[in-house]
Amino acid sequence: MAFKLFQKTPLAWRQLMKEKTRLAVAVAGITFADMLIFIQMGFESALFDAAIQPHRNLQADLVLINPQFQTLFSVKSFSRERLYQALSYDGVKSVNSVYISTGQWRNPETQIERAILVWGVDPNQPGLKFPEVQKNKDYFKLLNQVMFDQASRPEYGAVGDIFKKTGNFQTELNSKAVNVKGVFSNGASFAADGNVIASDSTFLQLFPQRKPDQIEVGLINLKPGADTDKVKAQLRRGLNPDPKNPFVEVGTPEDFAQKEKNYWANGTGIGFIFGLGVGVGFIVGIVIVYQILYSDVSDHLPEYATLKAMGYTDTYLLGVLVQEALLLAILGYLPAFFLSFGIYQLTFAATLLPISMKVDRAISVFILTVIMCSVSGAIAMRKLRSADPADIF
């Protein structure tokens, strides 16, 4: 059936090419609508990828977090005692803890302070997958030595460049002098413009109001061959005597990441705004393609009536209209894809957000474009059905 449909393509193509100005306007309109969809989807994906990147860099099989955890931006703590209790369960090899809080980083050049996410880790077992952290973990053993995320926003200063040239960078964090003794790459997110990793001792010195026994994330490493799901279920039951009022939540690093993602998708208006942008782009595309096809049918109404008088059915004419819609979809999608690719690169350079073209997104937008143009063609068909040979002749 599809083969027979595209056997009629020359008629649809000639219809479109007859009015080149109208075709150019239609392609530009579809390109604009597709770019709007690409940009909204790209920003939303970048938001999620940046927000959950730190979670996926945790070096653990299971993690413990406060049951009220929503986002790293306002992370809640729990008692370290619960983490140590996990050592008594079969399959658990070792445990580790991570402190997380927001500090004030001073740019030594501008003297402007900016919020930054600070991670406090055990210098012997940092619990983070960053290779730079693992390689330079001995630096953490000294107080006031930190590692800086060189993919942070440039407003923090040219930390990465200066460190690579001099091997040192001095500044203030929470009004206390610190030395940057290493850099790593994580990236900025909507929740945090930058990241700093320090030892647990340095962290507690930077945040003197914090209690040492209150941690944000507990890291659990299992013995080789241990069943992750089984151990997770045991810990959930054993560490929470009252299921209705749990002390901690047990999950994998990916579970931890999904909680963060769900917060930004459903707990804020950001997810709705991006979804609304996609919907607006889709509607704009339908309106533009419909106007083009409607005008085309109106201008060629006598020709369509002649074809009906010759015996061609409405189904055949609908096939021609659908082919026009599909041709418009392809012609509008291609420039939108390449222009959006360029916009992604510019956005990454300006914001350092992990935004890039993904195969699944490219396919999704193309499918939306085909649906958008097909719906427009179906709506324009109502005008085509009114082409009555008796009225024309």
C-alpha positions as CSV (number, residue, x, y, z in Angstrom):
1,M,0.0,0.0,0.0
2,A,2.8,2.4,0.9
3,F,4.5,1.6,-2.4
4,K,1.4,2.5,-4.3
5,L,1.1,5.7,-2.3
6,F,4.5,6.9,-3.2
7,Q,4.1,5.9,-6.8
8,K,1.9,9.1,-7.0
9,T,4.6,11.3,-5.5
10,P,5.4,13.2,-8.7
11,L,2.0,14.9,-8.7
12,A,2.4,16.0,-5.1
13,W,6.0,17.2,-5.7
14,R,5.0,19.2,-8.8
15,Q,2.2,20.8,-6.8
16,L,4.6,22.0,-4.2
17,M,7.3,23.1,-6.7
18,K,4.9,25.1,-8.7
19,E,4.7,27.8,-6.0
20,K,8.3,28.0,-4.9
21,T,7.8,31.1,-2.7
22,R,4.9,29.3,-0.9
23,L,7.1,26.2,-0.5
24,A,9.9,28.2,1.0
25,V,7.5,29.9,3.5
26,A,6.1,26.5,4.5
27,V,9.6,24.9,4.9
28,A,10.7,27.9,7.0
29,G,7.6,27.6,9.2
30,I,8.1,23.9,9.8
31,T,11.8,24.5,10.5
32,F,10.9,27.1,13.1
33,A,8.4,24.8,14.8
34,D,10.9,21.9,14.8
35,M,13.7,24.1,16.2
36,L,11.4,25.2,19.0
37,I,10.7,21.5,19.8
38,F,14.4,20.6,19.6
39,I,15.4,23.5,21.8
40,Q,12.8,22.7,24.5
41,M,13.6,19.0,24.5
42,G,17.3,19.7,24.5
43,F,17.1,22.1,27.5
44,E,14.9,19.7,29.4
45,S,17.3,16.8,28.8
46,A,20.3,19.0,29.7
47,L,18.6,19.9,33.0
48,F,18.0,16.2,33.9
49,D,21.5,15.0,32.8
50,A,23.3,17.8,34.7
51,A,21.1,17.3,37.8
52,I,21.7,13.5,38.1
53,Q,25.4,13.4,36.9
54,P,26.8,13.6,40.5
55,H,24.5,10.8,41.6
56,R,25.8,8.5,38.9
57,N,29.4,9.2,39.9
58,L,28.9,7.8,43.4
59,Q,31.1,4.7,43.9
60,A,28.7,2.4,45.6
61,D,26.3,-0.5,45.0
62,L,23.6,1.0,47.4
63,V,23.1,4.4,48.9
64,L,21.3,5.6,52.0
65,I,19.5,9.0,52.0
66,N,17.0,10.8,54.1
67,P,13.4,9.7,53.2
68,Q,12.5,13.4,52.7
69,F,15.3,13.9,50.1
70,Q,14.2,15.8,47.0
71,T,17.2,17.5,45.5
72,L,20.9,18.2,46.2
73,F,20.1,21.9,46.3
74,S,18.4,21.4,49.7
75,V,19.6,18.0,50.8
76,K,18.6,16.6,54.2
77,S,20.8,14.7,56.5
78,F,20.4,11.6,58.7
79,S,22.3,9.8,61.5
80,R,25.5,8.1,60.6
81,E,24.5,5.3,63.0
82,R,22.1,3.9,60.4
83,L,24.9,3.5,58.0
84,Y,27.1,1.6,60.4
85,Q,24.2,-0.7,61.2
86,A,24.3,-1.8,57.6
87,L,27.7,-3.5,58.2
88,S,25.9,-6.2,60.2
89,Y,24.0,-7.5,57.2
90,D,25.1,-10.4,55.0
91,G,26.5,-9.2,51.7
92,V,27.7,-5.8,52.9
93,K,31.5,-5.3,52.4
94,S,32.1,-1.7,53.5
95,V,30.3,1.6,54.1
96,N,31.3,5.2,53.6
97,S,29.7,8.6,54.0
98,V,29.4,11.9,52.1
99,Y,28.6,15.3,53.4
100,I,26.9,17.8,51.1
101,S,26.1,21.4,51.6
102,T,26.1,24.8,49.8
103,G,28.9,27.2,50.5
104,Q,30.0,30.6,49.3
105,W,32.9,30.7,46.9
106,R,34.8,34.0,46.5
107,N,36.2,34.9,43.1
108,P,39.6,36.4,44.0
109,E,39.6,38.6,40.9
110,T,36.2,40.2,41.3
111,Q,35.7,39.5,45.1
112,I,32.2,38.4,44.3
113,E,30.8,35.5,46.3
114,R,28.7,32.8,44.6
115,A,27.0,29.7,45.9
116,I,28.7,26.4,45.2
117,L,28.0,22.8,46.1
118,V,30.6,21.4,48.5
119,W,31.2,17.6,48.9
120,G,32.9,16.3,52.0
121,V,34.4,12.8,51.6
122,D,36.7,10.4,53.4
123,P,40.2,11.1,51.9
124,N,41.1,7.4,52.1
125,Q,37.9,6.3,50.3
126,P,36.4,9.3,48.5
127,G,33.5,7.3,47.2
128,L,33.4,9.2,43.9
129,K,34.2,7.8,40.5
130,F,36.1,10.9,39.2
131,P,39.5,9.6,38.1
132,E,41.1,12.9,39.1
133,V,39.8,12.5,42.7
134,Q,41.0,8.9,42.9
135,K,44.4,9.9,41.7
136,N,44.9,12.9,43.9
137,K,43.1,11.8,47.1
138,D,46.2,12.2,49.2
139,Y,45.8,16.0,48.9
140,F,42.6,15.7,50.9
141,K,44.5,14.5,54.0
142,L,45.7,18.1,54.6
143,L,43.2,20.7,55.9
144,N,41.9,23.4,53.7
145,Q,42.9,21.6,50.5
146,V,40.1,21.2,47.9
147,M,39.5,20.0,44.4
148,F,37.5,22.3,42.0
149,D,35.1,21.3,39.2
150,Q,36.7,22.9,36.2
151,A,33.5,22.5,34.3
152,S,31.8,25.0,36.7
153,R,30.5,28.3,35.6
154,P,33.2,30.9,34.6
155,E,31.9,33.3,37.3
156,Y,33.9,31.4,39.9
157,G,37.1,32.5,38.2
158,A,39.6,31.0,35.8
159,V,40.4,28.3,38.4
160,G,41.2,25.5,36.0
161,D,43.5,27.6,33.8
162,I,45.4,29.1,36.6
163,F,45.8,25.8,38.4
164,K,47.1,24.1,35.3
165,K,49.7,26.9,34.9
166,T,50.8,27.3,38.5
167,G,49.7,24.1,40.3
168,N,47.9,26.2,42.9
169,F,44.9,28.4,43.3
170,Q,44.1,30.3,46.5
171,T,40.7,31.7,47.4
172,E,38.1,31.8,50.2
173,L,35.2,29.4,50.8
174,N,32.7,30.4,53.5
175,S,35.1,33.2,54.4
176,K,37.9,30.6,55.1
177,A,41.1,30.4,53.1
178,V,41.4,27.3,50.9
179,N,43.9,26.0,48.4
180,V,42.8,24.3,45.1
181,K,45.1,21.3,44.8
182,G,43.4,19.5,41.9
183,V,40.6,19.8,39.4
184,F,38.0,17.4,38.1
185,S,35.1,17.6,35.6
186,N,31.4,17.2,36.6
187,G,29.6,20.3,35.2
188,A,27.1,22.9,36.2
189,S,23.4,22.2,36.6
190,F,20.2,24.1,37.3
191,A,20.7,23.3,41.0
192,A,24.4,24.1,41.3
193,D,26.7,26.3,39.1
194,G,29.8,24.5,40.4
195,N,31.2,21.8,42.7
196,V,34.0,21.5,45.2
197,I,35.3,18.3,46.9
198,A,37.0,18.5,50.3
199,S,37.9,16.0,53.0
200,D,35.4,15.4,55.7
201,S,37.7,17.3,58.2
202,T,37.9,20.3,55.9
203,F,34.2,20.2,55.3
204,L,33.4,20.3,59.0
205,Q,35.8,23.2,59.4
206,L,34.0,25.0,56.6
207,F,30.6,24.3,58.1
208,P,31.3,24.5,61.9
209,Q,27.6,24.4,62.7
210,R,27.3,20.9,61.2
211,K,27.2,17.9,63.5
212,P,29.8,15.2,62.5
213,D,27.3,12.3,63.0
214,Q,24.8,13.8,60.5
215,I,25.5,12.8,56.9
216,E,23.7,13.4,53.6
217,V,24.6,10.2,51.7
218,G,25.6,6.8,52.9
219,L,27.6,4.6,50.5
220,I,27.4,0.8,50.7
221,N,29.6,-1.5,48.8
222,L,28.6,-5.2,48.6
223,K,30.7,-8.3,48.6
224,P,31.3,-10.0,45.2
225,G,28.3,-12.1,44.2
226,A,25.9,-10.5,46.6
227,D,22.3,-10.0,45.4
228,T,21.8,-6.3,45.3
229,D,18.0,-6.5,45.3
230,K,18.0,-9.0,48.2
231,V,20.4,-6.9,50.3
232,K,18.4,-3.7,49.5
233,A,15.2,-5.4,50.7
234,Q,16.8,-6.6,53.9
235,L,18.3,-3.1,54.7
236,R,14.9,-1.5,54.1
237,R,13.2,-3.7,56.6
238,G,16.1,-3.8,59.1
239,L,17.0,-0.1,59.2
240,N,13.3,1.0,59.4
241,P,11.5,-0.7,62.2
242,D,8.5,1.4,61.5
243,P,7.7,1.4,57.8
244,K,5.3,4.3,58.1
245,N,8.1,6.5,59.6
246,P,11.3,5.3,58.0
247,F,14.7,6.6,59.2
248,V,16.5,6.1,55.8
249,E,15.7,5.3,52.3
250,V,17.7,2.5,50.6
251,G,18.3,2.4,46.9
252,T,20.9,2.1,44.1
253,P,22.7,5.2,42.8
254,E,20.3,5.2,39.9
255,D,17.3,5.2,42.2
256,F,19.0,8.2,43.9
257,A,19.4,9.9,40.5
258,Q,15.7,9.2,39.6
259,K,14.5,11.0,42.8
260,E,16.5,14.1,41.7
261,K,15.1,13.8,38.2
262,N,11.5,13.4,39.4
263,Y,11.9,16.5,41.6
264,W,12.9,18.7,38.6
265,A,10.3,17.1,36.3
266,N,7.3,17.1,38.7
267,G,8.2,19.1,41.8
268,T,8.9,22.3,40.0
269,G,7.4,24.3,37.1
270,I,10.4,23.7,34.9
271,G,9.3,20.4,33.5
272,F,5.8,21.8,32.7
273,I,7.3,24.8,31.0
274,F,9.5,22.7,28.7
275,G,6.6,20.4,28.0
276,L,4.4,23.4,27.2
277,G,7.1,24.7,24.8
278,V,7.1,21.4,22.9
279,G,3.3,21.6,22.7
280,V,3.3,25.1,21.4
281,G,5.9,24.2,18.7
282,F,3.7,21.3,17.7
283,I,0.6,23.4,17.4
284,V,2.4,26.2,15.5
285,G,3.6,23.6,13.0
286,I,0.1,22.2,12.5
287,V,-1.3,25.7,11.8
288,I,1.5,26.6,9.4
289,V,1.3,23.4,7.4
290,Y,-2.5,23.6,7.4
291,Q,-2.5,27.1,6.0
292,I,-0.1,26.1,3.2
293,L,-2.1,23.0,2.2
294,Y,-5.4,24.8,2.5
295,S,-4.2,27.6,0.2
296,D,-2.8,25.0,-2.2
297,V,-6.1,23.2,-2.4
298,S,-8.0,26.4,-2.8
299,D,-5.9,27.6,-5.7
300,H,-6.2,24.2,-7.5
301,L,-9.8,23.5,-6.7
302,P,-10.8,23.4,-10.4
303,E,-8.0,20.9,-11.2
304,Y,-9.1,18.7,-8.3
305,A,-12.7,18.9,-9.5
306,T,-11.5,17.9,-13.0
307,L,-9.8,14.8,-11.5
308,K,-13.0,13.9,-9.7
309,A,-14.9,14.2,-12.9
310,M,-12.4,11.9,-14.6
311,G,-13.1,9.3,-11.9
312,Y,-10.4,9.8,-9.3
313,T,-11.7,9.2,-5.8
314,D,-11.4,11.3,-2.7
315,T,-9.0,8.6,-1.4
316,Y,-6.6,9.2,-4.2
317,L,-6.7,12.9,-3.8
318,L,-6.2,12.5,0.0
319,G,-3.1,10.4,-0.8
320,V,-1.7,13.3,-2.9
321,L,-2.4,15.7,0.0
322,V,-0.7,13.4,2.5
323,Q,2.3,13.1,0.2
324,E,2.6,16.8,0.1
325,A,2.4,16.9,3.9
326,L,5.1,14.3,4.2
327,L,7.4,16.0,1.7
328,L,7.0,19.3,3.7
329,A,7.8,17.4,6.9
330,I,11.1,16.1,5.5
331,L,12.0,19.4,3.9
332,G,11.4,21.3,7.1
333,Y,13.0,18.8,9.4
334,L,16.4,18.6,7.8
335,P,17.4,22.3,8.2
336,A,15.8,22.3,11.7
337,F,18.0,19.3,12.7
338,F,21.3,20.9,11.6
339,L,20.4,24.4,13.0
340,S,19.4,22.9,16.3
341,F,22.7,21.0,16.4
342,G,24.5,24.3,16.1
343,I,22.4,25.9,18.8
344,Y,23.2,23.1,21.1
345,Q,26.9,23.7,20.7
346,L,26.5,27.4,21.3
347,T,24.4,26.7,24.4
348,F,27.0,24.3,25.8
349,A,29.8,26.9,25.3
350,A,27.7,29.6,27.0
351,T,26.2,27.6,29.9
352,L,28.4,24.5,30.2
353,L,25.2,22.4,30.5
354,P,25.5,18.9,29.0
355,I,23.3,19.6,26.0
356,S,23.8,17.6,22.8
357,M,21.9,16.0,20.0
358,K,20.7,12.5,20.9
359,V,19.5,9.8,18.5
360,D,16.2,9.2,20.3
361,R,15.4,12.9,20.4
362,A,16.1,13.3,16.7
363,I,13.8,10.3,15.9
364,S,11.1,11.6,18.3
365,V,11.1,15.1,16.7
366,F,10.9,13.6,13.2
367,I,7.9,11.4,14.2
368,L,6.3,14.5,15.7
369,T,6.9,16.4,12.5
370,V,5.3,13.7,10.4
371,I,2.3,13.6,12.7
372,M,2.1,17.3,12.7
373,C,2.1,17.5,8.9
374,S,-0.3,14.5,8.5
375,V,-2.8,16.1,10.9
376,S,-2.6,19.3,8.9
377,G,-3.2,17.4,5.6
378,A,-6.2,15.6,7.1
379,I,-7.8,18.9,8.2
380,A,-7.1,20.4,4.8
381,M,-8.9,17.4,3.2
382,R,-12.2,19.0,4.2
383,K,-11.7,21.7,1.6
384,L,-10.7,19.1,-1.0
385,R,-14.0,17.2,-0.5
386,S,-15.9,20.3,-1.4
387,A,-14.4,20.2,-5.0
388,D,-17.7,19.3,-6.8
389,P,-17.4,19.0,-10.6
390,A,-21.0,20.2,-11.0
391,D,-20.1,23.5,-9.3
392,I,-17.0,24.0,-11.3
393,F,-18.4,23.3,-14.7
